[in-house]
Amino acid sequence: MKINVKNVKIDNEKFPLLLVTLTEEQAQTKKFKLRGSLKKMALGIIQLGDFKAQRDESTLLYGNPRTQSERILFLGLGKKDEVTPENLRATIGGVSRKIRDLGIEEVGISLSHAAVGNLNEVECAEIIAGAFIMGSFNDAYHKTKDLNKIKSIKEITLLTEKPVEEITRAAKTGQIIAEAVNQCKILAWGAPNIVTPTRLAEEAKSLEAFSVKVKILERDDAKKIGLNSFIMVAKGTLEPPKFIIMEYGDPKNETIALIGKAITFDSGGISIKPSENMHLMKADMTGGAVVIACMKAVAQLKLPLHVVGIVPATDNMPDGGAYHPGDVVTTYSGLTVEIISTDAEGRMVLNDALSYAVQNYKPKIMLDFATLTGAMEIALGEHAMGYFANNDEVAERIEMASKASGERVWRMPLWEVYDEQLKSDVADWKHTGGRPGGAVTAARFLSKFVSDTPWAHFDIAGLDEQTSDKGYNPKGSKGPAVRLVVDILRNWSN
């Protein structure tokens, strides 16, 4: 989507559709910045009671193409003191699909009318640009028929009467972050025979165009250096596993490591899953998609950090060579682990990735992302990410980014007492601790592989799918955590 910013009075511009937002207070008092025919149109629908500017309420009118935009869409923001960044993002994202489905490809948007409450036009530019790109997302994925019927918005123009330089930068930032979210959605929701470890490696390699260094460890490479836990999971699949390492920025800067679980299809292995809804296990690589998308955004934003992204990618399949419950593996860290369930494969690939990051990059902090446990989905549903942090400063950064991005998080306990469930009679640790506190014991297990590195583990199970259109999230993958991570990184020095 092309994003423009123009310094102009909105009355003087003509678009296939002009979007104007109003608050309930503006509708009630009839005091707003519109002029001429646009003001008459707004007053008309307000006086008739057809438009009260309640949140998400919209009214479409038709203008005179010779003198004004062909269509004028009035959109309600609700009460002025309730216009938060997240509410504005959701409202704009929702209306973007209505505009898209009308077949409209070019939209003009009044920034000054969106800048209400505590929001200024610069903030609104980033929010609106991002919301349009995320909300109107309409990828064909693997369809071949009627592609000409798949509608999309190709261009939006933000209209302001203020200097455009800072607003333009903000809009570009919103675009970069939103496009990263959409990239995550495409990867997470792609078919598992297409979005394979090889495809993820190719996506990572494409980031070299943005000055990201990429190294791919093949099966034999991983064996040679002792990534035994990762290779254990890959034993049951003919699909070549890939241990993907991405690096951006000067190593002299502070290093942040991002780790993403990428099980490109999870059958459960020998501990095979029930067949119902198994097709959704194509999205068990969402954590890896998050990291790849974030690395692209970091590079495009040219953040002054050294960011390392690691994505251990493999299928988890039950063939004659697959690993078994009861096996013991010596991990990259040197710790031995007893396998209890081959369906707890995520923590197997993650423990090696965490240890690899610690030993080879010595990061300032480390964040990992995984659709790890059904227990977290039961606990928080589809409305928040549970996270576990071994460091309060890391947790504070996460909470601040959550407020800014609108991606909800909830800190979970990481208490030592849960280690009792992970004690093994034959190895240093079991890799699962049973059903009670399943998400917590998974996090406690991963904590054994981070040494004293400040770290947080995000269990994003429950956020990988949305079953209906809502706000700026269309049906399908939500592309979770991308905006949260980018906000953590771009505000790092603060």
KEGUFI-790691 format. One line per 3 residues: their letters; for each residue y, x, z negated of C-alpha. Coordinates in steps of 0.2 Angstrom, whole numbers, plus 5000, padded with zeros to 4 digits. Layout:
a	Y,X,Z  ...
***
This chain:
mki	5000,5000,5000  5017,5007,5005  5030,5006,4991
nvk	5049,5006,4995  5064,5005,4984  5081,4999,4991
nvk	5098,4998,4983  5104,4981,4989  5109,4964,4984
idn	5093,4953,4986  5103,4939,4994  5106,4951,5009
ekf	5088,4955,5012  5075,4945,5022  5056,4946,5019
pll	5041,4936,5023  5041,4933,5004  5054,4936,4991
lvt	5048,4937,4973  5060,4932,4959  5056,4931,4941
lte	5064,4921,4927  5062,4918,4908  5061,4902,4900
eqa	5078,4905,4892  5086,4908,4909  5078,4892,4915
qtk	5084,4882,4900  5102,4889,4900  5103,4890,4919
kfk	5111,4908,4917  5104,4921,4929  5110,4933,4941
lrg	5106,4924,4957  5119,4920,4969  5122,4908,4984
slk	5108,4899,4991  5095,4907,4980  5104,4901,4965
kma	5105,4883,4972  5086,4884,4975  5082,4889,4958
lgi	5094,4876,4950  5086,4863,4960  5068,4866,4955
iql	5074,4868,4937  5084,4852,4936  5070,4842,4944
gdf	5058,4849,4930  5047,4857,4943  5049,4874,4936
kaq	5051,4879,4917  5048,4898,4919  5033,4897,4908
rde	5022,4913,4909  5012,4914,4925  5020,4898,4931
stl	5025,4899,4950  5034,4889,4963  5034,4893,4981
lyg	5049,4887,4992  5053,4890,5010  5070,4897,5015
npr	5079,4898,5031  5072,4913,5041  5089,4916,5050
tqs	5099,4919,5034  5086,4922,5020  5068,4926,5017
eri	5055,4915,5024  5047,4911,5007  5055,4912,4990
lfl	5042,4913,4975  5049,4909,4958  5038,4916,4944
glg	5039,4913,4926  5038,4927,4913  5038,4915,4898
kkd	5049,4918,4883  5060,4933,4884  5054,4941,4868
evt	5036,4940,4874  5039,4950,4890  5029,4965,4885
pen	5024,4979,4898  5006,4972,4897  5011,4954,4899
lra	5022,4958,4914  5008,4968,4921  4996,4954,4919
tig	5008,4941,4926  5013,4951,4942  4995,4956,4945
gvs	4989,4938,4944  5003,4932,4956  4999,4947,4968
rki	4983,4938,4973  4991,4922,4977  5003,4931,4988
rdl	4989,4941,4996  4979,4925,4999  4994,4917,5008
gie	4991,4931,5021  5008,4939,5017  5008,4957,5020
evg	5026,4962,5015  5035,4957,4999  5052,4960,4992
isl	5054,4960,4973  5069,4959,4963  5069,4972,4949
sha	5084,4966,4940  5076,4949,4936  5060,4958,4929
avg	5070,4969,4918  5071,4958,4903  5069,4960,4884
nln	5066,4978,4880  5061,4983,4898  5073,4992,4910
eve	5071,4993,4929  5063,5010,4929  5049,5004,4917
cae	5047,4988,4928  5046,4998,4944  5030,5008,4937
iia	5023,4992,4930  5026,4981,4946  5020,4994,4958
gaf	5004,4997,4948  5001,4978,4945  5002,4974,4964
img	4990,4988,4969  4977,4983,4955  4979,4965,4956
sfn	4978,4962,4974  4963,4974,4976  4951,4967,4989
day	4939,4980,4994  4926,4975,5007  4913,4987,4999
hkt	4898,4986,5011  4902,4970,5020  4902,4971,5039
kdl	4906,4953,5044  4923,4944,5045  4932,4960,5040
nki	4947,4953,5049  4948,4939,5036  4950,4951,5021
ksi	4968,4950,5017  4979,4963,5009  4997,4966,5005
kei	5002,4981,5015  5020,4984,5009  5031,4980,4994
tll	5050,4984,4992  5058,4984,4975  5076,4978,4976
tek	5089,4985,4964  5108,4987,4963  5106,5003,4953
pve	5103,5021,4959  5086,5023,4967  5080,5041,4963
eit	5073,5038,4945  5066,5021,4950  5057,5028,4965
raa	5049,5041,4955  5043,5028,4943  5036,5017,4957
ktg	5027,5032,4964  5019,5036,4947  5013,5018,4945
qii	5006,5019,4963  4996,5035,4959  4989,5028,4943
aea	4984,5011,4950  4976,5019,4966  4966,5030,4954
vnq	4960,5014,4945  4955,5006,4961  4946,5022,4966
cki	4936,5020,4950  4932,5002,4954  4926,5006,4971
law	4914,5020,4964  4908,5010,4949  4904,4994,4960
gap	4896,5003,4975  4878,5001,4979  4867,5013,4970
niv	4858,5019,4986  4876,5023,4993  4885,5029,4977
tpt	4873,5043,4973  4875,5059,4964  4878,5067,4981
rla	4892,5054,4985  4900,5058,4968  4900,5076,4972
eea	4908,5073,4989  4921,5062,4980  4925,5077,4969
ksl	4925,5089,4983  4938,5079,4992  4950,5083,4977
eaf	4951,5101,4983  4965,5094,4995  4975,5091,4978
svk	4972,5109,4972  4957,5104,4961  4944,5118,4960
vki	4926,5110,4961  4909,5117,4958  4893,5108,4960
ler	4877,5114,4951  4861,5108,4960  4845,5105,4951
dda	4839,5123,4952  4856,5129,4946  4856,5118,4931
kki	4839,5123,4927  4843,5142,4928  4858,5141,4916
gln	4848,5129,4903  4855,5112,4906  4838,5106,4901
sfi	4843,5089,4893  4852,5084,4909  4837,5090,4920
mva	4825,5081,4909  4833,5064,4914  4833,5069,4932
kgt	4814,5073,4932  4809,5056,4938  4820,5054,4953
lep	4819,5061,4971  4838,5059,4972  4846,5076,4970
pkf	4855,5077,4953  4873,5085,4953  4882,5093,4938
iim	4900,5091,4944  4913,5103,4937  4932,5100,4942
eyg	4946,5110,4936  4965,5108,4939  4980,5118,4933
dpk	4983,5135,4925  4970,5140,4912  4985,5148,4902
net	4990,5130,4898  4982,5119,4885  4964,5114,4891
ial	4959,5096,4890  4941,5092,4895  4935,5075,4902
igk	4917,5071,4902  4909,5056,4911  4892,5049,4911
ait	4886,5046,4929  4869,5038,4929  4870,5032,4947
fds	4856,5020,4943  4847,5017,4927  4830,5009,4927
ggi	4827,5014,4909  4814,5027,4915  4797,5025,4907
sik	4805,5014,4894  4809,5002,4908  4822,4989,4907
pse	4819,4970,4909  4822,4965,4927  4835,4952,4923
nmh	4852,4959,4928  4845,4977,4931  4856,4977,4947
lmk	4871,4979,4936  4864,4996,4932  4873,5002,4947
adm	4888,5003,4936  4880,5015,4923  4890,5029,4931
tgg	4907,5021,4927  4911,5035,4915  4909,5048,4929
avv	4920,5037,4940  4933,5037,4927  4934,5056,4926
iac	4934,5059,4945  4948,5046,4947  4958,5054,4932
mka	4957,5071,4940  4964,5065,4956  4979,5056,4946
vaq	4982,5072,4936  4983,5083,4951  4994,5070,4961
lkl	5006,5069,4946  5006,5088,4944  5004,5087,4925
plh	5007,5104,4917  4990,5105,4909  4973,5113,4912
vvg	4961,5099,4914  4943,5101,4916  4932,5086,4922
ivp	4913,5087,4920  4902,5073,4928  4883,5075,4925
atd	4876,5064,4939  4858,5058,4941  4847,5043,4943
nmp	4835,5038,4929  4819,5033,4937  4801,5031,4931
dgg	4790,5041,4943  4775,5052,4939  4786,5066,4934
ayh	4798,5057,4923  4801,5062,4905  4792,5053,4891
pgd	4796,5046,4874  4790,5059,4862  4795,5074,4873
vvt	4805,5088,4865  4819,5096,4874  4829,5112,4870
tys	4847,5107,4875  4861,5119,4882  4867,5120,4865
glt	4851,5127,4858  4847,5112,4848  4830,5103,4850
vei	4830,5085,4853  4815,5072,4851  4815,5059,4865
ist	4813,5041,4857  4817,5030,4872  4820,5036,4890
dae	4832,5022,4891  4844,5032,4880  4847,5044,4894
grm	4866,5044,4894  4867,5054,4878  4855,5066,4886
vln	4866,5070,4900  4881,5070,4890  4875,5082,4876
dal	4873,5096,4889  4890,5092,4897  4899,5092,4880
sya	4891,5109,4876  4895,5116,4893  4913,5112,4891
vqn	4914,5119,4873  4906,5135,4878  4914,5139,4894
ykp	4931,5131,4893  4935,5131,4874  4946,5115,4876
kim	4960,5110,4865  4953,5092,4864  4938,5084,4873
ldf	4936,5066,4878  4920,5058,4885  4917,5041,4893
atl	4901,5032,4895  4893,5014,4897  4882,5020,4882
tga	4876,5006,4871  4873,4988,4872  4877,4988,4853
mei	4896,4991,4858  4896,4977,4870  4889,4966,4857
alg	4902,4972,4844  4918,4971,4855  4913,4961,4870
eha	4923,4964,4886  4940,4965,4877  4941,4983,4870
mgy	4934,5000,4871  4926,5007,4855  4930,5025,4852
fan	4924,5038,4839  4935,5052,4835  4932,5068,4824
nde	4951,5071,4823  4965,5060,4817  4978,5068,4829
vae	4966,5064,4844  4965,5046,4837  4984,5045,4836
rie	4986,5050,4854  4973,5037,4859  4982,5023,4849
mas	4999,5027,4857  4992,5028,4874  4983,5011,4871
kas	4999,5003,4867  5008,5010,4882  4994,5006,4895
ger	4988,4990,4888  4970,4995,4887  4964,4990,4870
vwr	4954,5002,4859  4946,5001,4842  4941,5016,4832
mpl	4924,5015,4825  4916,5025,4810  4909,5042,4813
wev	4901,5044,4795  4889,5057,4791  4877,5044,4782
yde	4872,5038,4799  4863,5055,4802  4849,5049,4791
qlk	4843,5038,4806  4843,5053,4818  4832,5064,4807
sdv	4816,5070,4817  4799,5077,4810  4797,5088,4825
adw	4814,5093,4832  4832,5096,4825  4837,5078,4830
kht	4830,5062,4837  4842,5056,4851  4842,5038,4845
ggr	4842,5030,4827  4836,5012,4831  4845,4996,4832
pgg	4856,4996,4816  4872,5004,4820  4866,5009,4837
avt	4883,5013,4844  4888,5023,4829  4871,5033,4829
aar	4874,5037,4847  4891,5044,4843  4884,5054,4828
fls	4871,5061,4840  4884,5067,4852  4895,5074,4838
kfv	4881,5088,4836  4886,5095,4852  4905,5097,4851
sdt	4906,5111,4838  4923,5110,4829  4932,5105,4845
pwa	4944,5090,4842  4934,5076,4852  4933,5057,4855
hfd	4919,5047,4862  4923,5031,4872  4909,5018,4873
iag	4915,5008,4888  4900,4996,4889  4907,4979,4891
lde	4922,4984,4901  4913,4989,4917  4912,4971,4924
qts	4924,4956,4925  4916,4940,4931  4932,4932,4937
dkg	4949,4936,4942  4961,4938,4927  4978,4946,4927
ynp	4978,4963,4936  4959,4964,4935  4951,4955,4950
kgs	4932,4951,4949  4921,4966,4948  4923,4983,4940
kgp	4939,4984,4929  4941,5003,4932  4942,5005,4913
avr	4950,5019,4903  4959,5027,4918  4976,5021,4914
lvv	4973,5026,4895  4968,5043,4899  4982,5047,4911
dil	4994,5040,4898  4987,5052,4885  4989,5067,4897
rnw	5006,5063,4904  5013,5061,4887  5004,5076,4880
sn	5019,5086,4875  5026,5071,4866
***
